[in-house]
Amino acid sequence: MSDVFPTCNKRWLTIIGIGEDGPAGLGEEAKRLIATAPTVFGGARHHALAASLISGEKLAWQSPFERSVDAVLERRGTPVVVLASGDPFLYGVGATLCRRVAAEEMRVIPAPSAFSLAASRLGWPQQDVTTISLHGRPLDLVRPHLHSGRRIIALTSDEKGPGALAALLVTTGFGQSRLTVLEALGGARERQRCVVAAHFDLADIDPLNVCALEITAGEGARILSFAAGLEDDLFEHDGQITKREIRAMTLSALAPRHGELLWDVGAGSGSIGIEWMLSDPSLKTIAVEQSPQRAARIARNASAFGVPHLAVVEGSAPDALRGLPEPDVIFLGGGGSEADVIDIAIAALKRGGRLVANAVTLGMEAVLIAEHAKRGGSLTRIEISRAAPLGSMSGWRPAMPVTQWRWTKG
């Protein structure tokens, strides 16, 4: 349900991006709006930067932040200024406020973002750079982007961020990558220092910083391919894993689309749900797993693959499925032969939603054959053979065949 409030007929809310140079970097209109506003919201740093202009009431952001959003909305229809860092609509407060305030009610005056400033200082064309905010977010989010030759600009949370990033690069095999720390960009304290991640020794880092990474992969570096079907040994598992070739075909059958939620039921190592989320940042997964050990392992794998926000539900289907957010797609990798699991999964699917189920056992295969006869869809048998030693020579060793049922809810 949308939480946009009824609109006001005039632009009462002004969001102004301000840099470390304070009023010197603002245009005349922005200065006037700040000076005449009855109320100016912002962080302590923003208020300090604009102190010479502010004549109205200064209100600092509260925790939780939603309380501040409510305070802004209480003043709807009267002039309000919100001060933000750089571009308010790039990982900024504008993205939050626009969920509650219509664009027609806002005037936005952006300043250059930290990403733009960093790219300009380094001479990096921004369209060729990966930008990521790690401010208040897990550092693991950078992992899918670690490819040799890639340039990354990452916004950190504080002075500890650069060192933590360097440590992550070292532990994942990218220790020879160059890391440039750009501090207090645009202000009098601006500073730029460069170091190889493996020899990180920078001290006295300003809490306001971004890190520019030039990635170099060492031998054995943990590189996450863009293709579906990542190597099995990248995952921590106890043998309960959808093998690489089958996983690639299963991801193709699941056919990820923007913004979709997947239920990965009987998730095992979490490999299907993890690769689903790696397909696009907008995708989400709820992994359902009855084993506490495997559930914990899924969470560890999710962090190691840079999708730490994957949700893990510990429990057995069908009971564990009740009350979960409505899925767009469901994958049944285990437990689908239990009574009512498929019926409950199908009932939960959105109209037009997709279900893919894999069977290795005869019992689950019989269930899928019966469902195919009853509901339609497509039924595929997947057989993979791998070369293996056979005495002093090599021969084909067949893996257990997989029966896959794919169905779309009408």
Disulfide bonds with the S-S distance in Angstrom:
none
